[in-house]
Amino acid sequence: MTHPDWQQAISIAAHAGASTPQPVESLPLAECQGRVLAHTVTAGLEIPHFDSSAMDGFAVSGPPPWQLEATTASGADAHAASGARPLEAGWARPILTGGAVPAGATSVLRAEHTELAGEVLRLRADAPDTDLAPARNIRHAGRETRAGEVLLEGGRVLSPADIAYAAVSGLDALPVRRRPRVALLMTGDEVITAGQPGPGQVRDTFGPALPGLVELLGGEIVDSRRVGDDAGATRAALQEALAAADIVLTTGGTGHSEADHVRRESARLASELLFPELAMRPGHPTTFAQLGEHPGAWHVGLPGNPLAAMTAMRVVVEPLLSGMLGKPLRAARSVEVAVDVRPVRVSTLMPARQREDSRWEPCDARGANMLRGLTEADGFLTVPTTGLATGDQTQVLDLPWPQR
């Protein structure tokens, strides 16, 4: 496919990533947050794995009153002691929240609902009768999860809740995909990395922004450097990155002029050119290739204009990383347009905001070299060549970072 549109580019990049899955590594739970689970994990035991008390109070057997057992256990010993032996009818035993409910117990009473006269325990007169309902305040084994039941589905990005759930199930580690190693090569002799640019200069936007975005999408930056606008330096940097990384991201140099060395040097090293550019704006000059023999490294040549590069990150780099990690793609959403959008020469992704009435409108300042519109956006609005009329349905791609 010579010049794919944004939908085709997402599909191509995801398929390419899936053809080079990342190896699996087992990590301690404390290191798993934000990582992609390599395969589905099942519960090795029931959760909870024993009948436990939901309250501090008393395990009782049968109707009141109850003879209270004496106990000297405390702390962890009290949790274990509460379920150590069966409870006979007419007896009560102190129990703590989470403590093992003894066999023979018919319910657990809240401490504040009871009164003690010597060694005889009764319900308070104002206590609800529901405290004596069968199995009241008892968390039964397996109520949350049965042994062998799916604990966590493969392909999910692990959250703190996922990690806590795995810990409750008795796991110490989880199988996750290794983060794809990403080299970032930034071109442009006119780019300065600090201070205010003068005439003929531009401030570096990629160095501060792209490493964090790559990490957010699941990659790991292993090399980040600036490369001069020189064919030999570009070739050497690509070769070094190819040897160390799974993905090589470059910024700039993807046009067709004599100064655009990235495109030509990438073509010399490529074993496969997946597409030379996109039928999409912004981001038209984005190139995607495989460098070296399979598996080699994927090369995504991002345009030098910042909005164009950010758009290409969403439609090429994000699905590429998702494919390598076995992570599901984020689907486009159908939305209603709030204003007319004029026809465009080629399929266009516009930074857009969602209004209070839930309809969408393009942001201002959305040229390929502009960033203000993207900072105000809630997503990328897809505009076909025919344009859009107020009330039309179109699709929105979520931004590759958390929404406001």
Buried (B, 14 or more C-beta within 10 A) or exposed (E): EEBBBBBBBBBBBBEBBBEBBBEEBEBEBEEBEBBBBBBEBEBEBBBBBBBBBBBBBBBBBBEBBBEBBEEEBEEEEBBEBBBEEEBEEEBBBBBBBBBBBBEBBBBBBBBEBBEEEEEEBBBEEEBEEEBBEEEBBBBEBBEBBEBEEEBBEBBBBBEEEBBEBBEBBEBEBBBBBBBBBBBBBBBBEEBEEEEEEEEEEEBBBBBEBBBEBBBBBBBBBBBBEBBEBBBEBBBEBBEBBBEEBBBBBBBBBBBEEEEBBBBBBBBEBBEEBBBBBBBBBBBBBBBBBBBBEEEBBBBBBBBBBBBBBBBBBBBBBBBBBBBBBBBEBBEBEEBBBBEEBEEBEBBBBBBBBBEEEEBBBBBEBBEBBBBBBBEBBBBBBBBBEEBBEEEBEBBBBBBBBEEE
